[in-house]
Amino acid sequence: MRELEGRVAVITGASTGIGRSIAVECARAGMRVVLASPNAERLAAAVERVRAVGGQALGVPTDVSDLAAVERLAEATLAEFGAVHLLVNNAGVYRPGYMWQISLEEWEWVIGVNLWGTIYGIKVFLPHMLAQPEGHVVNVSSTGGLMTTPTHGPYTASKHAVVGLSKGLRAELAMKGAAIGVTLVCPGMVATDITSQLDRTGPGGKPKPVNLAPEVAAMWDTILTVTDQGIPADDVGPMVLDAVRRNRFWLLPNGEQFFPVFEDELRALEAGE
């Protein structure tokens, strides 16, 4: 989908970080932008940031783990702009710990946002996109969806699932002959707000105290340090829009250094595109 001006983009997890960066870049490309996030205050600030670069923007408070909320997001998008051409399933949450000690409520929260949120986005928006001449879906996974690190159980499981889901979606759309591209984004070292979620977010949108074992806390501190030293989240938006225009499947912002084993596969895929 090379021509973006005048098209409509829907981005989940758009109030901060990578999602907000993609929303701003879509506006700079002349797209009309729908931003979704469960936090109304941060969402309103992100909408203003998109409008500040000249974009038409609509903010829709949305919990992507709730199918009815995603359906309302689609209804609001169609009522405001009449179409959707670019769907970005970006919303993501994180909870560290030994997987047998993490509560089922927290497992369900992470899987609900990271995986079911992506499934619901595809389920609700794809029928509308298939009725149009072309479109594009961007699913945001993680380098954690391609490798694993101890104490990342729910996050790793959900992000690995998004990788498989995205590969399957691409194959099914090709089998159908649909002019809808798919991009799978696996960020590496990118400074985002996901690492602050222990302090401000938990199941149901309410922070929940987390008592981490010393070795888990040490691992978490390492993750915070590495993530904070990564590239700014604002650098990712232009990369994603370039991938959409070029119909690239794989995109690993500041993550390629972790995956020399994927170099041949990535080159082969890009050569074929």
C-alpha positions as MATLAB code, in Angstrom:
seq = 'MRELEGRVAVITGASTGIGRSIAVECARAGMRVVLASPNAERLAAAVERVRAVGGQALGVPTDVSDLAAVERLAEATLAEFGAVHLLVNNAGVYRPGYMWQISLEEWEWVIGVNLWGTIYGIKVFLPHMLAQPEGHVVNVSSTGGLMTTPTHGPYTASKHAVVGLSKGLRAELAMKGAAIGVTLVCPGMVATDITSQLDRTGPGGKPKPVNLAPEVAAMWDTILTVTDQGIPADDVGPMVLDAVRRNRFWLLPNGEQFFPVFEDELRALEAGE';
ca = [
       0.000    0.000    0.000;
       2.217    2.801   -1.287;
      -0.328    5.631   -1.352;
      -1.182    6.614    2.214;
      -2.501   10.150    1.907;
      -6.203   10.320    2.710;
      -6.292    6.738    3.959;
      -7.439    5.725    7.451;
      -5.183    4.135   10.080;
      -6.308    2.480   13.325;
      -3.599    2.015   15.957;
      -4.043    0.272   19.307;
      -1.780    0.981   22.253;
      -1.424    4.421   20.660;
      -1.167    6.661   23.719;
       2.585    6.223   24.256;
       5.750    4.723   22.801;
       5.770    2.856   19.522;
       2.020    3.172   18.997;
       2.085    6.942   19.375;
       5.124    7.151   17.097;
       3.273    5.211   14.382;
       0.207    7.438   14.816;
       2.262   10.611   14.400;
       4.035    9.230   11.345;
       0.703    8.234    9.787;
      -0.500   11.810   10.258;
       2.657   13.160    8.658;
       1.929   10.903    5.689;
      -1.489   12.517    5.324;
      -3.509    9.689    6.841;
      -6.547   10.123    9.061;
      -5.726    8.441   12.357;
      -7.765    6.620   14.984;
      -5.890    6.117   18.248;
      -6.987    3.496   20.773;
      -5.823    3.066   24.365;
      -7.488    2.224   27.700;
      -6.051    5.312   29.414;
      -8.242    8.281   28.443;
      -5.859   10.930   29.787;
      -2.775    9.700   27.924;
      -4.915    9.021   24.862;
      -6.138   12.621   24.767;
      -2.536   13.858   24.961;
      -1.529   11.550   22.092;
      -4.436   12.791   19.965;
      -3.266   16.364   20.498;
       0.252   15.374   19.495;
      -1.069   13.897   16.240;
      -3.125   17.008   15.561;
      -0.058   19.148   16.233;
       1.576   17.762   13.092;
      -1.529   18.551   11.058;
      -3.305   15.197   11.268;
      -6.992   14.436   11.589;
      -7.269   12.291   14.697;
      -9.901   10.498   16.720;
      -9.237    8.969   20.133;
     -11.321    5.992   21.231;
     -10.725    4.599   24.750;
     -10.410    0.853   24.161;
      -9.492   -2.259   26.108;
      -8.400   -4.544   23.278;
      -8.881   -7.646   25.426;
     -12.640   -6.946   25.258;
     -14.208   -7.971   21.932;
     -17.145   -5.595   22.415;
     -14.716   -2.694   22.947;
     -12.883   -3.531   19.712;
     -16.221   -3.680   17.903;
     -17.034   -0.215   19.266;
     -13.636    0.962   18.035;
     -14.506   -0.217   14.521;
     -17.945    1.401   14.689;
     -16.414    4.712   15.776;
     -13.811    4.519   13.016;
     -16.364    3.875   10.287;
     -18.728    6.520   11.617;
     -15.968    9.152   11.640;
     -13.940    8.276    8.546;
     -15.961    5.667    6.622;
     -13.159    3.143    6.106;
     -10.034    1.528    7.529;
      -6.968    0.866    5.380;
      -4.198    0.310    7.924;
      -4.672   -1.697   11.122;
      -1.848   -1.630   13.667;
      -2.249   -4.166   16.493;
       0.294   -2.677   18.863;
      -1.195   -2.823   22.375;
       0.994   -4.821   24.753;
       1.522   -5.414   28.460;
       4.095   -7.235   30.564;
       4.348   -9.049   33.883;
       7.651  -10.636   35.038;
       8.101  -13.536   37.405;
       8.369  -17.307   37.573;
       5.518  -18.562   35.452;
       4.186  -20.867   38.166;
       4.045  -17.951   40.621;
       2.350  -15.434   38.338;
      -1.359  -15.381   39.148;
      -3.862  -16.685   36.616;
      -5.447  -13.233   36.627;
      -2.169  -11.748   35.445;
      -1.615  -14.515   32.875;
      -5.086  -13.807   31.491;
      -4.378  -10.073   31.442;
      -1.161  -10.407   29.426;
      -2.552  -13.007   27.022;
      -5.782  -11.020   26.739;
      -4.074   -7.825   25.622;
      -1.111   -9.183   23.672;
      -2.737  -12.102   21.845;
      -6.515  -11.789   22.049;
      -6.224   -8.073   21.345;
      -4.493   -8.926   18.061;
      -6.999  -11.682   17.265;
      -9.940   -9.357   17.950;
      -8.410   -6.665   15.744;
      -8.111   -9.114   12.857;
     -11.568  -10.580   13.482;
     -13.314   -7.203   13.578;
     -11.426   -5.130   11.008;
     -10.401   -7.615    8.295;
     -13.919   -8.047    6.849;
     -14.077   -4.286    6.235;
     -10.578   -4.233    4.730;
     -11.334   -7.172    2.425;
     -14.224   -5.174    0.966;
     -11.759   -2.484   -0.170;
      -9.223   -2.534   -3.032;
      -6.245   -2.819   -0.661;
      -5.075   -2.529    2.911;
      -2.352   -3.497    5.348;
      -2.121   -5.103    8.804;
       0.775   -4.452   11.170;
       1.135   -6.784   14.154;
       3.636   -5.744   16.809;
       5.342   -8.670   18.513;
       8.824   -8.397   20.025;
      12.277   -9.881   19.833;
      10.804  -11.772   22.789;
       8.558  -13.443   20.219;
      11.610  -14.930   18.503;
      13.707  -15.913   21.503;
      13.077  -16.266   25.209;
      14.488  -15.058   28.490;
      13.751  -16.515   31.932;
      10.958  -14.833   33.946;
       9.134  -13.665   30.779;
       6.543  -16.491   30.624;
       3.241  -14.749   29.745;
       4.909  -12.105   27.580;
       7.053  -14.584   25.668;
       4.166  -16.997   25.132;
       1.872  -14.271   23.815;
       4.491  -12.666   21.589;
       5.563  -16.013   20.095;
       1.888  -16.582   19.325;
       1.651  -13.217   17.525;
       4.578  -14.267   15.303;
       2.830  -17.496   14.305;
      -0.486  -15.704   13.894;
       1.090  -13.136   11.577;
       2.766  -15.778    9.415;
      -0.540  -17.608    9.126;
      -2.454  -14.413    8.309;
      -0.032  -13.565    5.538;
      -0.374  -17.056    4.047;
      -4.175  -16.992    4.227;
      -4.450  -13.578    2.602;
      -2.129  -14.728   -0.182;
      -4.210  -17.887   -0.656;
      -7.324  -15.722   -0.956;
      -5.600  -13.400   -3.415;
      -6.363  -10.394   -1.205;
      -4.431   -7.174   -1.741;
      -3.757   -6.820    1.973;
      -0.182   -6.796    3.167;
       1.077   -7.938    6.548;
       4.026   -6.587    8.492;
       5.348   -8.270   11.647;
       7.259   -5.857   13.885;
       9.657   -7.379   16.426;
      11.277   -4.486   18.291;
      14.581   -5.101   19.999;
      16.203   -2.451   22.187;
      13.599    0.317   22.000;
      12.924    2.700   24.892;
       9.178    2.453   25.560;
       6.830    2.846   28.513;
       6.112   -0.891   28.772;
       8.806   -1.205   31.419;
       6.930    1.205   33.727;
       3.796   -0.935   33.848;
       4.689   -2.539   37.170;
       4.148    0.857   38.769;
       1.037    2.081   36.940;
      -0.899   -0.727   35.259;
      -2.256   -4.154   36.052;
      -5.279   -6.351   35.333;
      -8.392   -4.235   34.993;
      -6.261   -1.119   34.568;
      -5.342   -1.025   38.255;
      -1.741   -1.374   39.485;
      -1.171   -4.563   41.416;
       1.731   -5.028   43.857;
       4.308   -7.466   42.538;
       6.676   -9.211   44.943;
       9.600  -10.373   42.826;
      12.153  -12.941   43.951;
      15.653  -11.367   44.200;
      16.915  -13.104   41.055;
      13.781  -12.078   39.149;
      14.181   -8.491   40.337;
      17.797   -8.546   39.163;
      16.686   -9.797   35.744;
      14.033   -7.070   35.617;
      16.624   -4.391   36.478;
      18.772   -5.642   33.610;
      15.822   -5.435   31.233;
      15.089   -1.873   32.361;
      18.690   -0.831   31.805;
      18.962   -2.430   28.372;
      15.585   -1.109   27.228;
      16.255    2.426   28.431;
      19.495    2.434   26.429;
      17.682    1.489   23.226;
      16.653    3.703   20.338;
      13.820    6.179   20.994;
      10.332    4.864   20.338;
       9.803    7.862   18.035;
      12.326    6.323   15.622;
      10.091    3.303   15.029;
       7.115    5.026   13.386;
       9.014    5.943   10.187;
      10.377    2.376    9.981;
       6.870    0.922   10.172;
       5.444    3.235    7.501;
       8.384    2.396    5.223;
       7.662   -1.321    5.733;
       3.992   -0.748    4.880;
       4.853    1.106    1.687;
       7.334   -1.603    0.666;
       5.065   -4.445    1.816;
       7.807   -5.906    3.986;
       6.827   -8.727    6.317;
       9.726   -8.735    8.782;
      10.700   -5.560   10.632;
      13.101   -5.757   13.591;
      13.731   -2.201   14.866;
      17.113   -2.278   16.575;
      16.744   -6.029   16.946;
      18.654   -7.513   14.021;
      21.832   -7.834   16.070;
      20.157  -10.482   18.215;
      19.241  -12.712   15.290;
      22.053  -13.576   12.881;
      20.274  -16.923   12.475;
      17.386  -15.078   10.786;
      19.530  -13.146    8.310;
      19.091  -15.581    5.409;
      15.336  -15.857    5.966;
      14.953  -12.089    6.180;
      16.971  -11.502    3.009;
      14.994  -14.166    1.135;
      11.669  -12.686    2.221;
      12.666   -9.146    1.330;
      14.049  -10.239   -2.048;
      10.718  -11.859   -2.819;
       8.840   -8.667   -1.963;
];
